[in-house]
Amino acid sequence: MSEPPEGQKPETAAERKMRFIYTIRSRGVTDPRVLNAMERIDRGKFVRGLFAGRAYEDMPLPINCGQTISQPSVVALMTQALEVGPRDKVMELGTGSGYQAAVLSVLARRVYTVERHRRLLHEAQNVFHALKLSNITGIWGDGSHGLPEQAPFDRIIVTAAAEDPPGPLLAQLRIGGIMIVPVGQSDAVQTLIRVRRLETGFDYEELCPVRFVPLVEGVGDD
């Protein structure tokens, strides 16, 4: 967080939390369960190093392995669009910092999160443990293939952009389930898509423009 102007008192934790939630609400997040989850999960626990002071600003920030932690309003909008229920089993592809999985863990029965970088997964799991989030299962692996052995899932969220909604992931979504995925052929032009699986096929809905790192096959070497 940037330093306050000269003569102005530093922001208290309560004021910081109030501003954080106000910013999220102003971006169109109105679901009280989502707002509660965003308030309960401290983003500051997931941001380290040079950028720790900016953890409560509504902006993406760099993390290890060339990845980013998404801006809070995008996390909240994706979570709201996912319509997670308390009995849902959720799969997340792209653990990253672990922030999105932690928010989902407040709302869902069980969260499976897959990360291709072993280092990121280890760091995220340490935070999950510190926050006593016992309903998250972290898995090191190739997220582009999902987790067929745990399918079907009630909800699937992809935090990296694909050219099209990935077929292997759609196949792991139960009938009546929802998947949220950024879709785009470049890192500059992407659209957040909500996919609902119906008895007769899939329904696709465009939500808003976004910008995510690309979905990459395979696992990292770090």
Short mmCIF file of the C-alpha atoms (twelve columns), coordinates in Angstrom:
data_MODEL
# 
_entry.id   MODEL 
# 
loop_
_atom_site.group_PDB 
_atom_site.id 
_atom_site.type_symbol 
_atom_site.label_atom_id 
_atom_site.label_alt_id 
_atom_site.label_comp_id 
_atom_site.label_asym_id 
_atom_site.label_seq_id 
_atom_site.Cartn_x 
_atom_site.Cartn_y 
_atom_site.Cartn_z 
_atom_site.pdbx_PDB_model_num 
ATOM 1   C CA . MET A 1   0.000   0.000   0.000   1 
ATOM 2   C CA . SER A 2   1.385   3.418   -0.861  1 
ATOM 3   C CA . GLU A 3   2.342   5.797   1.943   1 
ATOM 4   C CA . PRO A 4   -0.381  8.228   3.090   1 
ATOM 5   C CA . PRO A 5   0.067   11.939  2.255   1 
ATOM 6   C CA . GLU A 6   2.153   13.908  4.750   1 
ATOM 7   C CA . GLY A 7   0.146   14.749  7.847   1 
ATOM 8   C CA . GLN A 8   -2.483  12.049  7.214   1 
ATOM 9   C CA . LYS A 9   -2.808  9.131   9.604   1 
ATOM 10  C CA . PRO A 10  -2.041  5.663   8.243   1 
ATOM 11  C CA . GLU A 11  -5.101  3.605   7.346   1 
ATOM 12  C CA . THR A 12  -6.282  1.243   10.087  1 
ATOM 13  C CA . ALA A 13  -6.928  -2.440  9.374   1 
ATOM 14  C CA . ALA A 14  -10.685 -1.851  9.659   1 
ATOM 15  C CA . GLU A 15  -10.574 1.098   7.255   1 
ATOM 16  C CA . ARG A 16  -8.449  -0.876  4.824   1 
ATOM 17  C CA . LYS A 17  -10.896 -3.797  4.877   1 
ATOM 18  C CA . MET A 18  -13.858 -1.423  4.408   1 
ATOM 19  C CA . ARG A 19  -12.196 0.220   1.396   1 
ATOM 20  C CA . PHE A 20  -11.260 -3.177  -0.030  1 
ATOM 21  C CA . ILE A 21  -14.863 -4.455  0.111   1 
ATOM 22  C CA . TYR A 22  -16.262 -1.119  -1.136  1 
ATOM 23  C CA . THR A 23  -14.036 -1.337  -4.219  1 
ATOM 24  C CA . ILE A 24  -15.226 -4.881  -4.943  1 
ATOM 25  C CA . ARG A 25  -18.887 -3.866  -4.565  1 
ATOM 26  C CA . SER A 26  -18.353 -0.918  -6.894  1 
ATOM 27  C CA . ARG A 27  -17.185 -3.363  -9.604  1 
ATOM 28  C CA . GLY A 28  -20.577 -5.126  -9.558  1 
ATOM 29  C CA . VAL A 29  -20.157 -7.831  -6.919  1 
ATOM 30  C CA . THR A 30  -23.345 -7.939  -4.851  1 
ATOM 31  C CA . ASP A 31  -23.639 -11.577 -3.677  1 
ATOM 32  C CA . PRO A 32  -23.391 -11.390 0.133   1 
ATOM 33  C CA . ARG A 33  -21.776 -14.849 0.397   1 
ATOM 34  C CA . VAL A 34  -19.043 -13.816 -2.038  1 
ATOM 35  C CA . LEU A 35  -18.469 -10.504 -0.262  1 
ATOM 36  C CA . ASN A 36  -18.222 -12.361 3.057   1 
ATOM 37  C CA . ALA A 37  -15.664 -14.784 1.594   1 
ATOM 38  C CA . MET A 38  -13.612 -11.908 0.194   1 
ATOM 39  C CA . GLU A 39  -13.687 -10.236 3.598   1 
ATOM 40  C CA . ARG A 40  -12.693 -13.415 5.459   1 
ATOM 41  C CA . ILE A 41  -9.717  -14.302 3.242   1 
ATOM 42  C CA . ASP A 42  -6.874  -11.825 3.746   1 
ATOM 43  C CA . ARG A 43  -5.211  -11.180 0.371   1 
ATOM 44  C CA . GLY A 44  -2.151  -9.932  2.214   1 
ATOM 45  C CA . LYS A 45  -1.326  -13.524 3.217   1 
ATOM 46  C CA . PHE A 46  -0.825  -14.402 -0.470  1 
ATOM 47  C CA . VAL A 47  1.399   -11.482 -1.546  1 
ATOM 48  C CA . ARG A 48  5.071   -11.457 -0.615  1 
ATOM 49  C CA . GLY A 49  8.211   -9.455  -1.177  1 
ATOM 50  C CA . LEU A 50  8.311   -6.069  -2.900  1 
ATOM 51  C CA . PHE A 51  4.583   -5.992  -3.616  1 
ATOM 52  C CA . ALA A 52  3.320   -6.932  -0.153  1 
ATOM 53  C CA . GLY A 53  2.433   -3.308  0.570   1 
ATOM 54  C CA . ARG A 54  0.043   -3.238  -2.395  1 
ATOM 55  C CA . ALA A 55  -1.906  -6.374  -1.463  1 
ATOM 56  C CA . TYR A 56  -5.128  -4.466  -0.793  1 
ATOM 57  C CA . GLU A 57  -5.153  -2.491  -4.038  1 
ATOM 58  C CA . ASP A 58  -7.432  -3.639  -6.847  1 
ATOM 59  C CA . MET A 59  -4.697  -4.685  -9.225  1 
ATOM 60  C CA . PRO A 60  -2.920  -7.868  -10.342 1 
ATOM 61  C CA . LEU A 61  0.526   -8.363  -8.824  1 
ATOM 62  C CA . PRO A 62  3.546   -10.491 -9.815  1 
ATOM 63  C CA . ILE A 63  4.239   -13.711 -7.924  1 
ATOM 64  C CA . ASN A 64  6.918   -16.368 -8.396  1 
ATOM 65  C CA . CYS A 65  7.413   -18.446 -11.569 1 
ATOM 66  C CA . GLY A 66  6.396   -15.564 -13.833 1 
ATOM 67  C CA . GLN A 67  2.755   -15.750 -12.734 1 
ATOM 68  C CA . THR A 68  0.369   -13.207 -11.188 1 
ATOM 69  C CA . ILE A 69  -2.198  -12.961 -8.430  1 
ATOM 70  C CA . SER A 70  -5.411  -11.653 -10.004 1 
ATOM 71  C CA . GLN A 71  -6.907  -8.360  -8.914  1 
ATOM 72  C CA . PRO A 72  -9.457  -8.825  -6.139  1 
ATOM 73  C CA . SER A 73  -12.418 -7.536  -8.151  1 
ATOM 74  C CA . VAL A 74  -11.770 -10.124 -10.885 1 
ATOM 75  C CA . VAL A 75  -11.501 -12.909 -8.284  1 
ATOM 76  C CA . ALA A 76  -14.802 -11.746 -6.798  1 
ATOM 77  C CA . LEU A 77  -16.551 -11.444 -10.180 1 
ATOM 78  C CA . MET A 78  -15.407 -14.909 -11.260 1 
ATOM 79  C CA . THR A 79  -16.494 -16.344 -7.916  1 
ATOM 80  C CA . GLN A 80  -19.901 -14.685 -8.165  1 
ATOM 81  C CA . ALA A 81  -20.364 -15.945 -11.741 1 
ATOM 82  C CA . LEU A 82  -19.520 -19.495 -10.601 1 
ATOM 83  C CA . GLU A 83  -22.578 -19.551 -8.289  1 
ATOM 84  C CA . VAL A 84  -20.930 -21.893 -5.773  1 
ATOM 85  C CA . GLY A 85  -23.194 -23.719 -3.324  1 
ATOM 86  C CA . PRO A 86  -22.186 -25.061 0.108   1 
ATOM 87  C CA . ARG A 87  -22.373 -28.703 -1.073  1 
ATOM 88  C CA . ASP A 88  -20.444 -28.162 -4.324  1 
ATOM 89  C CA . LYS A 89  -17.219 -29.900 -5.319  1 
ATOM 90  C CA . VAL A 90  -15.073 -27.386 -7.203  1 
ATOM 91  C CA . MET A 91  -12.017 -27.825 -9.426  1 
ATOM 92  C CA . GLU A 92  -9.654  -24.918 -9.995  1 
ATOM 93  C CA . LEU A 93  -7.021  -25.027 -12.733 1 
ATOM 94  C CA . GLY A 94  -4.088  -22.765 -11.929 1 
ATOM 95  C CA . THR A 95  -3.529  -22.451 -8.184  1 
ATOM 96  C CA . GLY A 96  -1.049  -19.589 -8.503  1 
ATOM 97  C CA . SER A 97  -0.833  -17.793 -5.172  1 
ATOM 98  C CA . GLY A 98  -3.740  -19.840 -3.788  1 
ATOM 99  C CA . TYR A 99  -5.936  -16.783 -3.231  1 
ATOM 100 C CA . GLN A 100 -8.804  -17.846 -5.514  1 
ATOM 101 C CA . ALA A 101 -8.866  -21.369 -4.049  1 
ATOM 102 C CA . ALA A 102 -8.962  -19.929 -0.532  1 
ATOM 103 C CA . VAL A 103 -11.960 -17.734 -1.384  1 
ATOM 104 C CA . LEU A 104 -13.741 -20.718 -2.945  1 
ATOM 105 C CA . SER A 105 -13.035 -22.840 0.135   1 
ATOM 106 C CA . VAL A 106 -15.269 -20.557 2.212   1 
ATOM 107 C CA . LEU A 107 -18.175 -21.219 -0.169  1 
ATOM 108 C CA . ALA A 108 -17.787 -24.845 -1.284  1 
ATOM 109 C CA . ARG A 109 -17.704 -28.280 0.340   1 
ATOM 110 C CA . ARG A 110 -14.417 -29.271 -1.308  1 
ATOM 111 C CA . VAL A 111 -11.923 -27.497 -3.594  1 
ATOM 112 C CA . TYR A 112 -9.409  -29.353 -5.777  1 
ATOM 113 C CA . THR A 113 -6.779  -26.997 -7.170  1 
ATOM 114 C CA . VAL A 114 -4.169  -27.999 -9.763  1 
ATOM 115 C CA . GLU A 115 -0.882  -26.138 -10.320 1 
ATOM 116 C CA . ARG A 116 1.865   -26.893 -12.860 1 
ATOM 117 C CA . HIS A 117 4.595   -25.138 -10.826 1 
ATOM 118 C CA . ARG A 118 5.574   -27.201 -7.800  1 
ATOM 119 C CA . ARG A 119 7.018   -24.174 -5.997  1 
ATOM 120 C CA . LEU A 120 3.775   -22.185 -6.270  1 
ATOM 121 C CA . LEU A 121 1.712   -25.124 -5.055  1 
ATOM 122 C CA . HIS A 122 4.004   -25.614 -2.043  1 
ATOM 123 C CA . GLU A 123 3.800   -21.922 -1.118  1 
ATOM 124 C CA . ALA A 124 0.012   -21.886 -1.493  1 
ATOM 125 C CA . GLN A 125 -0.369  -25.021 0.630   1 
ATOM 126 C CA . ASN A 126 1.646   -23.390 3.404   1 
ATOM 127 C CA . VAL A 127 -0.830  -20.488 3.451   1 
ATOM 128 C CA . PHE A 128 -3.831  -22.861 3.377   1 
ATOM 129 C CA . HIS A 129 -2.371  -24.638 6.402   1 
ATOM 130 C CA . ALA A 130 -1.700  -21.374 8.246   1 
ATOM 131 C CA . LEU A 131 -5.298  -20.247 7.612   1 
ATOM 132 C CA . LYS A 132 -6.653  -23.695 8.635   1 
ATOM 133 C CA . LEU A 133 -8.406  -24.198 5.295   1 
ATOM 134 C CA . SER A 134 -8.774  -27.965 5.515   1 
ATOM 135 C CA . ASN A 135 -11.166 -28.486 2.567   1 
ATOM 136 C CA . ILE A 136 -8.605  -27.649 -0.157  1 
ATOM 137 C CA . THR A 137 -6.704  -30.408 -1.940  1 
ATOM 138 C CA . GLY A 138 -3.687  -29.111 -3.862  1 
ATOM 139 C CA . ILE A 139 -2.293  -31.184 -6.741  1 
ATOM 140 C CA . TRP A 140 0.876   -30.691 -8.772  1 
ATOM 141 C CA . GLY A 141 0.111   -31.576 -12.379 1 
ATOM 142 C CA . ASP A 142 -1.041  -30.611 -15.864 1 
ATOM 143 C CA . GLY A 143 -4.212  -28.605 -15.353 1 
ATOM 144 C CA . SER A 144 -5.163  -28.720 -19.032 1 
ATOM 145 C CA . HIS A 145 -6.321  -32.322 -18.479 1 
ATOM 146 C CA . GLY A 146 -8.230  -31.616 -15.266 1 
ATOM 147 C CA . LEU A 147 -8.753  -34.420 -12.760 1 
ATOM 148 C CA . PRO A 148 -10.785 -37.134 -14.498 1 
ATOM 149 C CA . GLU A 149 -10.369 -39.472 -11.519 1 
ATOM 150 C CA . GLN A 150 -12.277 -36.981 -9.316  1 
ATOM 151 C CA . ALA A 151 -14.957 -36.032 -11.888 1 
ATOM 152 C CA . PRO A 152 -17.676 -35.023 -12.212 1 
ATOM 153 C CA . PHE A 153 -17.391 -31.573 -10.651 1 
ATOM 154 C CA . ASP A 154 -20.227 -29.224 -9.741  1 
ATOM 155 C CA . ARG A 155 -18.123 -26.196 -10.611 1 
ATOM 156 C CA . ILE A 156 -14.890 -25.664 -12.568 1 
ATOM 157 C CA . ILE A 157 -12.868 -22.451 -12.671 1 
ATOM 158 C CA . VAL A 158 -9.892  -21.861 -14.953 1 
ATOM 159 C CA . THR A 159 -7.524  -19.044 -14.020 1 
ATOM 160 C CA . ALA A 160 -5.537  -19.086 -17.275 1 
ATOM 161 C CA . ALA A 161 -6.730  -18.264 -20.786 1 
ATOM 162 C CA . ALA A 162 -7.475  -20.940 -23.399 1 
ATOM 163 C CA . GLU A 163 -8.223  -20.474 -27.104 1 
ATOM 164 C CA . ASP A 164 -11.514 -22.302 -26.572 1 
ATOM 165 C CA . PRO A 165 -13.216 -23.842 -23.527 1 
ATOM 166 C CA . PRO A 166 -11.117 -27.043 -23.142 1 
ATOM 167 C CA . GLY A 167 -12.986 -30.205 -24.123 1 
ATOM 168 C CA . PRO A 168 -11.380 -32.427 -21.441 1 
ATOM 169 C CA . LEU A 169 -12.570 -30.000 -18.765 1 
ATOM 170 C CA . LEU A 170 -16.086 -29.689 -20.170 1 
ATOM 171 C CA . ALA A 171 -16.334 -33.484 -20.039 1 
ATOM 172 C CA . GLN A 172 -15.608 -33.373 -16.282 1 
ATOM 173 C CA . LEU A 173 -18.478 -30.972 -15.554 1 
ATOM 174 C CA . ARG A 174 -21.648 -32.592 -14.250 1 
ATOM 175 C CA . ILE A 175 -24.997 -31.897 -15.895 1 
ATOM 176 C CA . GLY A 176 -26.261 -28.696 -14.325 1 
ATOM 177 C CA . GLY A 177 -22.705 -27.608 -13.513 1 
ATOM 178 C CA . ILE A 178 -20.958 -24.328 -14.364 1 
ATOM 179 C CA . MET A 179 -17.472 -23.590 -15.677 1 
ATOM 180 C CA . ILE A 180 -15.832 -20.141 -15.735 1 
ATOM 181 C CA . VAL A 181 -12.928 -19.760 -18.165 1 
ATOM 182 C CA . PRO A 182 -11.098 -16.857 -19.855 1 
ATOM 183 C CA . VAL A 183 -11.048 -17.415 -23.621 1 
ATOM 184 C CA . GLY A 184 -8.873  -15.625 -26.173 1 
ATOM 185 C CA . GLN A 185 -6.146  -16.192 -28.739 1 
ATOM 186 C CA . SER A 186 -3.821  -13.521 -27.337 1 
ATOM 187 C CA . ASP A 187 -2.960  -12.085 -23.948 1 
ATOM 188 C CA . ALA A 188 -4.486  -8.765  -24.974 1 
ATOM 189 C CA . VAL A 189 -7.969  -9.820  -26.123 1 
ATOM 190 C CA . GLN A 190 -9.744  -12.260 -23.794 1 
ATOM 191 C CA . THR A 191 -13.334 -12.732 -22.677 1 
ATOM 192 C CA . LEU A 192 -14.572 -14.382 -19.517 1 
ATOM 193 C CA . ILE A 193 -17.014 -17.146 -20.488 1 
ATOM 194 C CA . ARG A 194 -19.598 -18.916 -18.331 1 
ATOM 195 C CA . VAL A 195 -20.447 -22.406 -19.559 1 
ATOM 196 C CA . ARG A 196 -23.459 -24.298 -18.226 1 
ATOM 197 C CA . ARG A 197 -23.747 -28.002 -18.959 1 
ATOM 198 C CA . LEU A 198 -27.289 -28.935 -19.947 1 
ATOM 199 C CA . GLU A 199 -28.922 -32.292 -20.655 1 
ATOM 200 C CA . THR A 200 -28.687 -31.454 -24.356 1 
ATOM 201 C CA . GLY A 201 -25.227 -29.851 -24.515 1 
ATOM 202 C CA . PHE A 202 -23.575 -26.626 -23.360 1 
ATOM 203 C CA . ASP A 203 -24.750 -23.028 -23.038 1 
ATOM 204 C CA . TYR A 204 -22.099 -20.309 -23.426 1 
ATOM 205 C CA . GLU A 205 -22.383 -16.781 -22.023 1 
ATOM 206 C CA . GLU A 206 -19.862 -13.955 -22.441 1 
ATOM 207 C CA . LEU A 207 -19.377 -11.988 -19.217 1 
ATOM 208 C CA . CYS A 208 -16.627 -9.348  -19.499 1 
ATOM 209 C CA . PRO A 209 -13.169 -8.638  -20.942 1 
ATOM 210 C CA . VAL A 210 -10.247 -9.957  -18.868 1 
ATOM 211 C CA . ARG A 211 -6.525  -10.582 -19.144 1 
ATOM 212 C CA . PHE A 212 -4.885  -13.778 -17.871 1 
ATOM 213 C CA . VAL A 213 -1.679  -15.700 -18.486 1 
ATOM 214 C CA . PRO A 214 -2.164  -18.496 -21.077 1 
ATOM 215 C CA . LEU A 215 -3.199  -22.037 -20.166 1 
ATOM 216 C CA . VAL A 216 -0.102  -24.158 -20.815 1 
ATOM 217 C CA . GLU A 217 0.076   -27.930 -21.141 1 
ATOM 218 C CA . GLY A 218 2.560   -29.963 -19.117 1 
ATOM 219 C CA . VAL A 219 4.222   -29.161 -15.793 1 
ATOM 220 C CA . GLY A 220 6.878   -26.601 -14.924 1 
ATOM 221 C CA . ASP A 221 10.422  -27.440 -13.892 1 
ATOM 222 C CA . ASP A 222 10.322  -25.286 -10.759 1 
# 
